């Protein structure tokens, strides 16, 4: 099939599920890493609106199971006449009233984020960072940003002063769901969860550096602690089987104290006594859910943007070397951390436990022309 044939087939399929009596809301989810961002918002939306979930692959996960209608619709594909040529699809369904997404694609100078699926619909973005802003570069593609926290709202306003996007103080559905299902059962586990490792397959030395950094951490944890260790790579690294990730797995797959975690959800939250990362946003979700500490291992100097991010971290536990990290682990006061994090969570997160209701109210106001 050529580009026009693919677009025609997808468009016809979507139209089979368009309502003529209800507002049509599309949940646009192409990145599997952000499927948990919606919490249980989708079935709640479906009580009042016609909801269509758009994905680029089927995973038989919670997102698909809670969606009344789920349609496969990739935003790009390969040109059959030229395997090296990527085709970006152009789907336009004017009947869609609102598009909600946790993704920002960014291709074609943001045109995808502005126009894909509908050139008419309002667009709402659910950021994947809990305590500070993300997505500023494509902010103008969206009419509304959901703000999870006061600190993220401050960061958004400071970095996006001259745009028309409206920031809505609603909260964070994924956090609410994680807290609802959290039950601490100590398994004597530290989770090591580094952020996304960007890779260059043409550079063997670069791949070795990436793998070596994480292997060094795992070796140190085995030697210096008595904990079992969950190794949780960024889902894009594990899900796409990046070469440096495969090197790490092959090294540790037979080590009884190391658990390679490739689960699609965030079950590690229930399994871990503490979390170590560099600057992954998993730390925010983990500590705000569990009220247990996240530790930051950062021997490398931070650039200005990352330094600002770290100011919003959920714990002031940053180590520049293994000696500092060992000292932090040995002297953690878990009760003090719980008290501090509980207060921080209560003061910072909007609509804790009720974010979905706040989003629903905002959507109602959008359709009524109030915002």
N, C-alpha and C positions, 0 to 999 in steps of 0.2 A: 504494500500500500504506500502511496506517496503522501506528502504532507496534507494536501486537501482532503484526501480520502480518510485519513486518520482523524482529522478535525471533524469531518462530517459525521463519522461513526460515533465519536465521543459526544458530540453535540446532540445527536438524535437520542442517544441513551440517556443523557441528562434530562432532556425534555420529557421523557417518559415519567419522570418523577417530580416535575415542577407542578406546584399547586396554583390553581386559579382563584382560590378562596382564602388562602392564608399567606402571610408574609413568608418568603423563601429565604432561608439562611443556609449558607454553605460553610462547612468546616473544611478548610483547606490544609491538608497535612501531607506534605511530601517528604519531610525529614523524619525518619522513624525515631530519631533521638528525642523529639519533642512531643511524642504522642501522649505522654502522661500529663502534659500541661493543662489539659481540659478538665481534669478531675472527673466529676460526674455531671458536668455542665450540659452535655449533649442531651441526655434523656430529659433533663429539666426543661431545656429549650423546646424539645419535641412536644411538650404538653400544650404549648401555645402556638408554635410555629411549625412550618414544614422544613425539616432539617435534612440536608443532603451532605454526607461526608465524602470528600474527594481525597483519594490516596493514590500513590503511584505504584504500590505493591500491596498484596494481601499478606498479612502476618497472623491472622486469626487471634488478635490480641484484644485487650479490653476496649480499646478505641472502636474497633470494628464491631465487637459484640454489643456495645451500648448504642451504636448508631442505627437508627431505623432504616437508613438507606446508605449504602456504601458503594461508591463507584470508582473504578480504576481509571485514572486520568493523569498520565505523566505530563510534565511540563516540557520535556525534551525527549527526543529519540534519535536513533541513528538512521541516516539516509541510506536506504537499501541499495541505491545506485552507487554510493560512495561510502564505504564503511568508516572512513575517517571524518566524515562530515556530520556534524550534530545539527538536528532540526529543532528549533524552538517552536512549540505549538501555539496557536492563537485561537483560543476558545472564547466566545462572547455570548453570554446568556443574559439578555437585558432584564429578564424576569427575576433574577436574583436580587434581593433587596439589601442583604448584608453578608459580607465575607469575614469570617473570623479565622485567624491563623496565628500559629506560634512560629512560623517560618518567615525568613527573609531570604529570597533567592539571590537578588542582586544582579542577575544577568541582563544584558542589553541596557545598561545604565539605569536599571531600576524599572524599566518598562514592564517587565513581567509582573512585578509587585503592584504596579499601578493598574494594569489592564487585564491580566490573565483571568479568565473565567467570566468576567463582566467588566465592561467599560463604564457601567452606570452605578453599580452597587457601592454602598458605603463599605469602608474597610476598617477592621478592628484588629489590633495586634496585641497578643499576649506574650510579653517578654519572658525569656527563660531564665533571667537573673532575678533573684529575690530581693536583694538589698541595694542594688545600684543599677544604673541605666544600661541598656544595650539597644542596639538597632538605630542609633542616632543618624547614621549615614543615609538611611532610607526612610527617615521619619516622614518626609513629605509625601510618601506613597500611601500613607494611612491617614484616615480621618480621626481615629481614636487610638490611644495607647492605654491599656490597662496598667495602672501603677500598683504593684504589690505592697509597697512600703513607703513610709515617709522619706527615708533616705533615697530611694529610687526616684521619688517625685522631685526632690531637691536636685538630684543629679540630672534628671530630664530637663528641668526648667533652666538649669545653669548652662546646659550644652545646646539647647534648642530654643533660643529666644525669639527667633524671627520666622517661625513657621506657624501654620494655622492648625496643626494637629492639636486635639484636645486630650488632656491627660485626666483619666478617670480614676479616683482613689478607691479601688474595688477590693484588692487583696490578691491571693494566690491560690487557686483551686488545688494545685498539686500538693501544697503544704497542708491544706485543710484535710485532704484525703490521707496524707501520710500520718498526720497526728491521730486521726480517727482510728487508723489501723495499727498504730505503734504499740507494741508490748515488749518491754525490755526483758530479754532472757540472756544473761551473760554466758557467752561461749568462749571467753578469753581470746577475743579477736581484735586486732587492729586492721582497719581497712586502709590500704594505700590506693588513692584514686587521683592520679595526675590528670591534668587537663589535656585537651586535644594536642597531639603531636603532629605538626605539619611535616610532610616528608617530601624528599626529592629522590625518586627511584634511580636517578642517574648518578647519585653520589653515594658510594658505599661507605665512605667515612661518615657522612651525615647520618645514615641509617644506624651505623655502629654507635655513634654518639647518643642517639635517642634511646636505643636499646640498652646501652651501657649505663646511662643515668638511672634508669628504673631498675636494672639488675643490681646496681650498686646499693640502692635503697633496700631492695629485698634481701640481699646478702647481709647488710648491716642489721636489719630487723631480726633475722634468724639468729645472728650471733649475739646481739646485745639485749634481746628481750626474750621472754618465755611465751610470748603471745603466738597464737596462730595468725596467719596473715591472709586477708582477702586482697587479691590484686584486681583492681577494677580499672581497666583502661577506659579511655573515652569511647563511648559506643561507636563513633565513626571509625576509630582505629580498630576495634575488635570486629565490628559488623562488616567492615570492608576488608578484613584480614590484611591490613597493612604489613609490609615485610618486617619492620622492626618489631611489631607486636608478635608476629609468628616466631621470631627469634627468642623473645622473652618466654613465650609459652613452651617452646621446645626445651628450654633450659630448666624449667621448673615443674613440668607436668608430672614428674614422679616424686616431687618433694611433698611429704605428708602434711607438713605444716602450712603449705601455701595452697590457697584455694583460688583458682582462676574463675572470676565472676563474669559471666556473659549474659546474665539475666536481663530481660528487656525492662523489667520494673526496677524499683529501688529497694528490693528486699534487704539489701545490705544494711539498711537503716536499723532493722530489727536485730541484726547479728553482731553489731560492732560496739566495743567499749569506747573507742575513739577513732578518729579519722585523720589521716595524714595526706596532705596534698601539696601542690605548689601554689596554684591559685584557682583551682577548679571551683565553679559555682556549686558543685555538689556539696561543698562544705557548708554553705548557707542552709540548704535544705536539710542536711544531716543535723546540724546543731540546733536549728530552730525547731526541728521535729523532736529530737531526743533529749534536748537540753544537756547534751554531752559535748565535750570539746573537740574542735577541729584544730589541728596543728599544721603550720605552714613551713615547709622546708624550701628555702630560697637562697641558695648559695650564689646564684647569679644576680647581678644588679638589675633592678626594675627600671623600665623606662617611665616617663612621666605619667602616661595613661594608666599603667598597671599600679603605680604608686597611689593614684587616686582611688583605684578599685580597692586596694588593700585597706584603705581607711574605713571602708564599709564592712570589713570582715566581722564574723560573729564572735571571734575570740582574738585576744592579743597574744597569740602563741606563735611567734615567728622565729625560726632558727636559721642561721646563716651557715651552720656546719653541723656535723654529727655530734660533736661534743655538746653544743647548745641544745640539740634535739634530745639527746639522752638526759640532760638535766631537766628539761621540760617534762618529759615522760615520767621521770622518777618523782617529781614534785607536784603532780597534778592534784588539786583538791576538788574532787568531783562534786561535792556538795556546794562548794563555793561557786563553781562553774554553773551548776544548775540554777542557783539563785540569780546569778548575774544574767544568764541567758534567758531565763523566764521573764525577768524585768525588761530586758532588751526587746524580746519578742512582743511583749504586751504593749510596749511604747512605740514600736516601729511598724508593725504589720497592720495594714488596714483590714477591718472586718474579719478578724481572726475567727475561723470556724464558720464564717458566713459569706465568703467571697463570692460564691456562685449566686447567692441571692442578690448581692450588690451588683453583679454583672447583669443579671436578669432585669433588675430595676433600671439600670443604665440603658439597656437595649430597648426597654419599653419607652423610656424617655426619648431615645433616638427616633423611634418610629412615630412618636407623637410630636416630633419637632421641637422638643424642649431643650435638647443639647445638640 
